[in-house]
Structures are given as structure tokens and as C-alpha cells.
Amino acid sequence: MNPSSSRRRLSASISSVMYTNAVYFPNSGIYNGATPGMMNYSCVNQVYYAHATVAADGSVLLNDEWADAKIPCDGVNGGLGSLMHLKQAHPHLRVVLSIGGPLSNQNFPVVASNTLARDNFARSARGLVEASGLDGIDIDWGYPLDTQQGTNFIALLASTRIHLPEEQFLVTAALPAVQAILRNIDIAQMAHYLDMVNLKAYDFYGHWTPRSGHHAQLYTTNREEPSASAGVAYLMSQGCPPKKILLGIPVFGRSFLGVSGPGHRHRGVGGDANGSFEYSALPRKNTKEVVDKGIGAAWCVGGDGGFVSYDNPETVKMKAAYCKQKGLGGLFYWSGPADARDKSRSLIAAGFRALHTS
């Protein structure tokens, strides 16, 4: 078989799939030996390159020019250069620049509250997208803290759409699947301007919560607890078309020390400084992986992690089935480099297969 014709057939089959299977690639991963070329593009049709930064005047800038455009990476220069090269090799692939990230709660509210800064943001984002040959932008503000910021967020989306019209560019936004935050935003208006809402259906529990919990559960037996399905239900009830929702899958687990399950006061966290383990390092050594099919959550207990809550291929299949049942647009994963190298354990591959098989 001719390899190029095989690639063409593969690209054609992926480009015609019904669901989006999107992956975030953080530029920081490049310093740990990860590159965009390591990801499996037979089951990925959209990559979010994270993160560009936003200045207080609205200017959008690469936040690490060495990693983004200069460091040798997959035979070319920079992570963005690698993705542009991969985009040529895989015509089905869409590459979106994610703007914001953990530190963006500082500048995004300032930019969104000012007409000139909003316009500058949109113009600057378009300039960077066109210069890099990208397909659009993702706004990863974190989240608006109150209804005024929510109103300003909508104004920012409106300005963005003027300069990045939907006929030419993708515009998406990432938001937590927590109703208390989503209530700050006019969801129907937001959906009008966006192609996709990346619903971060994880981090429900972590080092910031006094009790342990499943940080990415699909369902919950307690109405007071957040869950992926509750976040989706709220978006849909407020006028967001289901096809515009991508359900987020964490490619990491949350650790709680001194407890053996959810609902207990923990004694701190294991893993990295944020209390997390990359999925590729789970389950922890000498622990047994357990799945609760009732709520759609996996975990392990013991060793250096205590109780660690995460997703595994079985729970991802459950979430993919939920997407199909509700008519959602698909799944996204944070983040690609943390996935298992073993294909049988890969969350990204499990999600793609489950979305596209009956």
C-alpha cells in the first residue's frame, strides 16, 4: 500500500467523523521532552496550543517565544512550527491558539471591560492567527467572577467575532462545569458567538477543598455536588446547543492523603505542587484501580498518593456514550502529553473509538 494514499484515506475518514476529539498541548511540555509530533493524529482532529498571553491593553502575545517558535521540535522550529507542519501532513487537523490560562484572571477582566482593549484583543488575535496559519482562537479566561464580568465576557466575544468571522475562523471558550460560575454568563448569547464551549468537567475537588472527592465524576448521587452531567444540563437548559459543547476529560488525577475514598477530611495532597499525578503515572505502584460505573469515576488508593481520583479508558467510554446520548459535539482532553503511551490505556484513543463506534 502506498503510504501517502493510506494517509489520504485516513485523513478523509477522520475529516468526515461526526464528533470532535480535541487535545490541549501546553507549550511548557516541550521542556519536559513532549512534542506535538508525539500525539496520535489518527484519533485527534483538533489541537489547542496553550497558551498565548493577553496584556492589559488587549494585545495577544506568544508567552514563550523560544518554546513556541525557536526551539528545535519535530524537525522544525518551535511547538507552533511543529503543529503547522503536522497540519500539512494531516489535512483534517485544526489548530487553535488558546489564549489565557492560569494567570489570565488578572488581565482578561480589564480587557473585557474596555471597548478599545476589546477591539485591540480581537485585532491582535487575528493578526497572530493569520501570521501563524492557525484556524482560530480559544479564550481560556478561567472564568468571570460575577455578572458584570460575565456581561463584559459577552462583549469580548462580540468584538472577537467582528474580526474573526465564523465563515473563516473558529472561536471557542473554556469554562468550568460549575453552575455557580456559569450563572454569571448569559449562556445563550455566549453560544451565539462561539463555535464550541470547552466544558472543563474536572477539578470539582482538589487541594483547595477540605474534603476528598471525585474530581471529574460524570454523575453524582448528591445534588449538592458538581458533576459533568450537571454542567452539561445547565448549559443546555440556558440555550446552548448541545452540538457546541465539548466535554472535558482530565488526563491527570487528584490526590488526597490520609483517606481511602471521597467525602473525608484529608491530610494534604500527594503528587506535584498542585496535588496531581499525570494520568500516565496512574494507577500508583502497588495499588488497584477501581471504577464506579454508577457515577463514572475511577480511582486508586495507597502508596504515595493516598486516594487518587481520575479517569481511565472505561470512564472515558462512559463519557463518550453520554456525549452521543445528549448529542454533544465531542470530547477534549487536558492535556495530550500526560496520556499513556500504551494504546490500550490511552484516554484520547479510548474516547475517539467510543465516539465513533456504535
C-alpha positions as CSV (number, residue, x, y, z in Angstrom):
1,M,0.0,0.0,0.0
2,N,1.2,3.5,-0.9
3,P,1.8,5.3,2.5
4,S,0.7,8.7,1.1
5,S,-2.6,7.2,-0.3
6,S,-3.1,5.5,3.1
7,R,-2.6,8.8,4.8
8,R,-5.1,10.5,2.4
9,R,-7.7,7.8,3.2
10,L,-7.1,8.2,6.9
11,S,-7.4,11.9,6.8
12,A,-10.6,11.7,4.7
13,S,-12.1,9.3,7.3
14,I,-11.2,11.5,10.2
15,S,-12.3,14.7,8.5
16,S,-15.8,13.1,7.9
17,V,-16.3,12.0,11.5
18,M,-19.3,13.2,13.4
19,Y,-17.6,14.2,16.7
20,T,-14.7,16.4,17.7
21,N,-11.8,14.7,19.6
22,A,-9.7,17.7,20.7
23,V,-6.5,17.8,22.7
24,Y,-4.7,20.7,24.5
25,F,-1.0,20.8,24.1
26,P,0.7,23.1,26.6
27,N,3.9,24.7,25.4
28,S,5.5,24.0,28.8
29,G,5.5,20.3,27.9
30,I,8.3,20.9,25.3
31,Y,10.8,21.5,28.2
32,N,9.9,18.0,29.5
33,G,10.6,16.3,26.2
34,A,7.0,16.3,24.9
35,T,6.3,17.5,21.3
36,P,3.2,17.8,19.2
37,G,4.5,15.1,16.9
38,M,4.2,12.5,19.6
39,M,0.4,12.7,19.6
40,N,-1.7,10.2,17.6
41,Y,-3.4,12.1,14.8
42,S,-5.4,9.1,13.7
43,C,-7.7,9.9,16.7
44,V,-7.3,13.7,17.1
45,N,-8.9,16.2,14.8
46,Q,-8.3,19.4,16.8
47,V,-5.4,20.7,18.8
48,Y,-5.5,23.7,21.2
49,Y,-2.0,25.1,21.5
50,A,-1.7,26.6,25.1
51,H,-1.2,29.3,26.0
52,A,-0.7,32.7,24.4
53,T,-1.0,35.6,26.9
54,V,-3.1,38.7,26.9
55,A,-1.7,42.1,28.0
56,A,-3.8,44.7,29.9
57,D,-4.2,46.7,26.7
58,G,-5.7,43.6,24.9
59,S,-2.6,42.7,22.9
60,V,-2.2,39.0,22.4
61,L,1.3,37.7,22.5
62,L,3.2,34.4,22.5
63,N,4.1,33.8,26.1
64,D,7.3,31.7,25.4
65,E,8.8,32.6,22.1
66,W,11.6,30.1,22.5
67,A,9.2,27.1,23.0
68,D,6.6,28.4,20.5
69,A,8.8,29.4,17.6
70,K,12.5,28.7,18.1
71,I,13.4,25.5,19.9
72,P,14.2,22.5,17.6
73,C,10.9,20.5,17.7
74,D,9.9,17.6,15.5
75,G,12.5,18.6,12.9
76,V,11.3,22.2,12.7
77,N,11.4,25.3,14.9
78,G,9.0,25.6,17.9
79,G,5.9,23.9,19.0
80,L,3.7,26.1,16.8
81,G,6.0,25.3,13.9
82,S,5.6,21.6,14.5
83,L,1.8,21.9,14.5
84,M,1.8,23.8,11.3
85,H,4.0,21.1,9.8
86,L,1.6,18.4,11.2
87,K,-1.3,20.3,9.8
88,Q,0.1,19.9,6.3
89,A,0.6,16.2,6.8
90,H,-2.9,15.8,8.3
91,P,-5.3,18.0,6.3
92,H,-8.2,17.1,8.7
93,L,-6.3,18.7,11.6
94,R,-7.5,22.1,13.0
95,V,-5.1,24.0,15.2
96,V,-6.4,26.6,17.6
97,L,-4.4,29.1,19.7
98,S,-5.6,29.0,23.3
99,I,-5.2,32.4,24.9
100,G,-5.1,32.8,28.7
101,G,-4.6,30.0,31.2
102,P,-3.9,30.1,35.0
103,L,-2.7,33.7,35.2
104,S,-5.3,35.2,32.8
105,N,-7.8,36.1,35.6
106,Q,-5.7,39.2,36.1
107,N,-5.8,40.8,32.6
108,F,-8.9,39.4,31.0
109,P,-11.4,41.3,33.3
110,V,-9.5,44.5,32.5
111,V,-9.5,43.9,28.7
112,A,-13.1,42.8,28.6
113,S,-14.3,45.9,30.5
114,N,-12.9,48.3,28.0
115,T,-14.2,48.9,24.4
116,L,-10.8,49.9,22.9
117,A,-9.0,47.0,24.7
118,R,-11.6,44.5,23.4
119,D,-11.1,45.7,19.9
120,N,-7.4,45.5,20.3
121,F,-7.7,42.0,21.6
122,A,-9.7,40.9,18.5
123,R,-7.4,42.6,16.0
124,S,-4.3,41.3,17.7
125,A,-5.6,37.8,18.0
126,R,-6.5,37.8,14.3
127,G,-3.0,39.1,13.4
128,L,-1.4,36.3,15.3
129,V,-3.7,33.6,13.9
130,E,-3.1,34.7,10.3
131,A,0.6,35.1,10.8
132,S,0.8,31.5,12.2
133,G,-1.6,29.9,9.8
134,L,-4.0,28.8,12.6
135,D,-7.7,28.0,12.4
136,G,-8.9,30.3,15.3
137,I,-8.7,31.1,19.0
138,D,-9.8,29.6,22.3
139,I,-10.5,32.0,25.1
140,D,-9.3,30.4,28.4
141,W,-10.1,33.3,30.8
142,G,-10.5,31.0,33.8
143,Y,-14.0,32.4,34.4
144,P,-15.9,35.6,35.0
145,L,-16.1,36.2,38.8
146,D,-19.5,38.0,38.8
147,T,-22.4,39.0,36.5
148,Q,-20.6,42.3,35.4
149,Q,-17.6,40.3,34.3
150,G,-20.0,37.9,32.6
151,T,-21.6,40.8,30.7
152,N,-18.1,42.0,29.7
153,F,-17.2,38.5,28.6
154,I,-20.1,38.5,26.1
155,A,-18.9,41.9,24.9
156,L,-15.4,40.5,24.3
157,L,-16.9,37.6,22.3
158,A,-18.9,40.1,20.2
159,S,-15.8,42.1,19.4
160,T,-13.8,39.0,18.7
161,R,-16.4,37.8,16.2
162,I,-16.2,41.1,14.2
163,H,-12.6,40.4,13.5
164,L,-12.7,36.6,13.4
165,P,-15.9,35.9,11.4
166,E,-17.4,32.4,11.7
167,E,-17.0,31.8,8.0
168,Q,-13.3,31.9,8.3
169,F,-12.3,31.2,11.9
170,L,-13.1,29.1,14.9
171,V,-13.7,30.9,18.2
172,T,-14.1,28.7,21.3
173,A,-14.0,29.3,25.1
174,A,-13.1,27.1,28.0
175,L,-15.3,27.3,31.2
176,P,-15.6,25.2,34.4
177,A,-18.6,22.9,34.7
178,V,-19.8,24.6,37.9
179,Q,-23.2,26.2,37.9
180,A,-22.3,28.9,40.4
181,I,-19.7,30.2,37.8
182,L,-21.8,29.6,34.7
183,R,-24.7,31.6,36.2
184,N,-22.5,34.7,35.8
185,I,-22.8,34.4,32.0
186,D,-25.7,34.8,29.5
187,I,-25.3,31.3,28.1
188,A,-27.5,31.7,25.0
189,Q,-25.6,34.9,24.0
190,M,-22.3,33.2,24.6
191,A,-23.3,30.3,22.4
192,H,-24.4,32.6,19.6
193,Y,-20.8,33.9,19.3
194,L,-18.9,30.6,19.9
195,D,-18.3,27.6,17.7
196,M,-17.6,25.4,20.8
197,V,-17.7,25.6,24.6
198,N,-15.0,23.5,26.2
199,L,-16.6,22.5,29.4
200,K,-13.9,21.7,32.0
201,A,-15.7,18.9,33.7
202,Y,-13.0,18.3,36.2
203,D,-11.3,19.8,39.3
204,F,-14.5,19.5,41.2
205,Y,-12.3,18.6,44.2
206,G,-8.7,19.2,45.0
207,H,-6.2,20.6,47.5
208,W,-8.4,23.7,47.8
209,T,-11.4,21.7,49.1
210,P,-11.4,20.5,52.8
211,R,-12.8,17.1,51.8
212,S,-11.7,14.5,49.3
213,G,-13.9,13.8,46.2
214,H,-14.1,12.5,42.7
215,H,-12.8,15.4,40.7
216,A,-14.3,14.5,37.3
217,Q,-17.4,12.4,38.1
218,L,-19.9,12.1,35.3
219,Y,-22.9,11.8,37.7
220,T,-23.4,12.4,41.4
221,T,-25.7,10.8,43.9
222,N,-25.8,14.1,45.8
223,R,-27.5,17.1,44.1
224,E,-25.2,19.5,46.1
225,E,-22.1,18.1,44.4
226,P,-20.9,19.2,41.0
227,S,-20.7,16.7,38.1
228,A,-20.1,16.7,34.4
229,S,-23.7,15.9,33.6
230,A,-25.0,18.7,35.8
231,G,-22.7,21.2,34.0
232,V,-24.0,20.0,30.6
233,A,-27.6,20.0,31.7
234,Y,-27.2,23.6,32.9
235,L,-25.7,24.8,29.6
236,M,-28.4,23.1,27.6
237,S,-31.2,24.5,29.9
238,Q,-29.9,28.0,29.3
239,G,-29.9,27.8,25.5
240,C,-26.6,26.3,24.5
241,P,-27.0,23.9,21.5
242,P,-25.6,20.5,22.6
243,K,-23.5,20.2,19.4
244,K,-21.5,23.2,20.6
245,I,-20.5,21.5,23.9
246,L,-17.2,19.6,24.1
247,L,-17.0,17.6,27.4
248,G,-13.6,17.9,29.1
249,I,-11.6,14.9,30.2
250,P,-8.7,15.3,32.7
251,V,-5.5,13.5,31.7
252,F,-4.5,13.7,35.4
253,G,-5.6,12.6,38.8
254,R,-6.2,14.5,42.0
255,S,-4.6,13.2,45.2
256,F,-5.9,13.2,48.8
257,L,-3.6,11.9,51.6
258,G,-4.8,10.1,54.7
259,V,-8.2,9.0,53.2
260,S,-9.5,5.9,51.4
261,G,-12.3,7.5,49.4
262,P,-14.4,10.5,48.7
263,G,-16.1,12.7,51.4
264,H,-13.4,12.7,54.0
265,R,-11.2,15.4,55.5
266,H,-7.8,14.8,54.0
267,R,-4.3,15.4,55.4
268,G,-2.9,17.3,52.4
269,V,-2.1,16.0,48.9
270,G,0.4,14.0,47.0
271,G,1.9,14.3,43.5
272,D,3.1,17.6,42.3
273,A,2.7,21.0,43.9
274,N,-0.9,21.1,42.8
275,G,-1.7,17.7,44.2
276,S,-2.0,15.9,40.9
277,F,-0.4,13.0,39.1
278,E,-0.2,12.7,35.3
279,Y,-2.5,10.0,34.0
280,S,0.5,8.2,32.5
281,A,1.7,7.6,36.1
282,L,-1.6,6.1,37.3
283,P,-2.6,3.9,39.0
284,R,0.2,4.3,41.5
285,K,2.5,1.5,42.2
286,N,1.1,-1.4,44.2
287,T,-2.4,0.0,44.1
288,K,-5.6,-1.5,42.5
289,E,-7.6,0.6,40.0
290,V,-11.3,0.7,40.8
291,V,-14.2,2.0,38.7
292,D,-17.6,3.2,39.9
293,K,-19.9,2.7,36.9
294,G,-22.7,4.4,38.8
295,I,-21.1,7.8,38.8
296,G,-18.4,7.4,36.1
297,A,-15.2,7.7,38.1
298,A,-12.0,5.7,38.6
299,W,-9.6,5.8,41.5
300,C,-6.8,4.0,43.3
301,V,-5.9,4.0,47.0
302,G,-2.5,3.6,48.7
303,G,1.2,4.3,48.1
304,D,2.4,7.9,47.8
305,G,-0.9,9.2,46.5
306,G,-3.5,8.2,49.1
307,F,-6.9,8.4,47.4
308,V,-6.4,9.4,43.8
309,S,-9.4,10.2,41.6
310,Y,-9.1,10.2,37.8
311,D,-10.5,8.9,34.5
312,N,-9.5,5.7,32.8
313,P,-10.5,4.2,29.5
314,E,-13.7,2.7,31.0
315,T,-14.9,6.0,32.4
316,V,-14.0,7.8,29.2
317,K,-16.1,5.3,27.2
318,M,-19.0,6.2,29.6
319,K,-18.5,9.9,28.9
320,A,-18.3,9.3,25.2
321,A,-21.6,7.4,25.3
322,Y,-23.1,10.2,27.3
323,C,-21.9,12.7,24.6
324,K,-23.7,10.6,21.9
325,Q,-26.8,10.2,24.0
326,K,-27.1,14.0,24.6
327,G,-26.0,15.0,21.1
328,L,-22.8,16.8,22.2
329,G,-20.1,17.9,19.9
330,G,-17.5,15.6,21.3
331,L,-14.6,15.5,23.9
332,F,-11.5,17.4,24.7
333,Y,-8.5,16.4,26.9
334,W,-6.2,18.4,29.2
335,S,-3.5,17.6,28.3
336,G,-2.1,15.5,25.5
337,P,1.4,14.9,26.8
338,A,0.1,13.3,30.0
339,D,-1.7,10.5,28.2
340,A,-0.5,6.9,28.5
341,R,1.9,5.7,25.8
342,D,0.3,2.3,25.9
343,K,-2.5,2.5,23.3
344,S,-4.7,0.2,25.4
345,R,-4.5,2.7,28.3
346,S,-4.8,5.9,26.1
347,L,-7.7,8.1,27.1
348,I,-7.6,10.0,23.9
349,A,-7.7,6.8,21.8
350,A,-10.5,5.4,24.0
351,G,-12.6,8.5,23.6
352,F,-12.2,8.6,19.8
353,R,-13.1,4.9,19.4
354,A,-16.1,5.2,21.7
355,L,-17.4,8.3,19.9
356,H,-17.2,6.7,16.5
357,T,-18.4,3.1,17.2
358,S,-22.0,2.1,17.9
